[in-house]
Amino acid sequence: MGTVMAGQTWQVTPIPPTAATETPDNAHILIVEDEANIASFARMYLEAAGFRVSHADRGDTGLAMAQQHQPDLILLDLMLPGLDGYEVTRRLRGDDATPIIMLTARDDAVDKVVGLELGADDYVTKPFNPRELVARVRAVLRRADSSAISKSQPRDTIIQIDDLRIEVGGREVFVGDKRVALTPKEFDLLVALIENRGIVLSREQLLEQVWGFTFLGDSRTIDVHVRQLRRKLNSSCPIQTVWGTGYKVPAKR
């Protein structure tokens, strides 16, 4: 399977869903990408996989479309006219939990880390393999509306660790009486570690539990989200680093 190249003509083979990668019915994907050939390439493969797709070629236009049409997921380029991808993410994350997969033209750790810190759910480096792109979209969508972690808990479940309170059903986190805004993945990662209290989870295990597949993302994804949780929760964050292995929440705190 090839990757996108300028001026290329593509033969698109439909990518059927499997039991592990079922496409949510009628999911709407918004592509915000100013390179026409890349947007066309991604659109053809996503539509062949069963998604509805819209496209914007400017950051400000994409932001307006996202706010008006509320897509199920946004594929967002970083370098855009109007507003760049960082600013679009920042504005969306003010009041919106729509999943975002960032598209970056460079294999640059800084781009990825900044995107994740702003609240992106995943990233894809261009040029990309279309099957990997579709797999990433499906994995993020499966976790988007109500994650498997939250579904396993009654809606009235409250987790209390010292002054940290987590209302699982409402997906809200408080330190004392102050509500702390977490991104969907930050919330799921925190709950996953707490549900496995006393057990060390590797980065690969956390990627599988929270993001859906072990091959999606890399260890920086977990490290960035843990760093964000520590920044937001300060001394109330119960996550400990187990050097050379992963992370855990102690059995007793």
Number of C-alpha atoms within 10 A of each C-alpha: 5 10 14 19 13 9 7 10 10 14 8 12 10 13 16 11 15 8 6 11 16 16 21 14 9 11 15 20 25 23 26 29 26 19 13 13 16 18 20 16 18 22 21 18 21 22 17 16 20 19 21 17 19 18 20 20 18 19 26 19 17 25 20 13 17 24 14 9 11 15 19 20 24 26 25 28 28 24 18 20 14 14 17 16 27 23 17 24 25 16 13 18 19 10 9 14 18 24 26 26 24 25 25 21 15 13 12 10 10 10 17 25 18 13 26 26 16 19 27 27 25 24 24 23 16 15 16 18 15 21 16 13 20 21 21 24 23 23 21 23 24 18 20 19 14 14 18 15 17 20 11 10 12 10 13 10 13 16 15 13 15 12 13 20 19 22 15 22 16 12 17 15 22 17 20 12 10 10 13 16 16 20 24 21 23 21 22 24 22 21 20 19 22 19 13 14 17 14 14 18 20 17 19 18 15 22 21 14 18 25 27 22 18 15 12 21 18 13 14 14 21 24 16 18 21 20 14 19 22 16 12 15 18 11 12 18 19 21 19 15 14 12 7 7 12 18 22 22 23 16 10 8 7
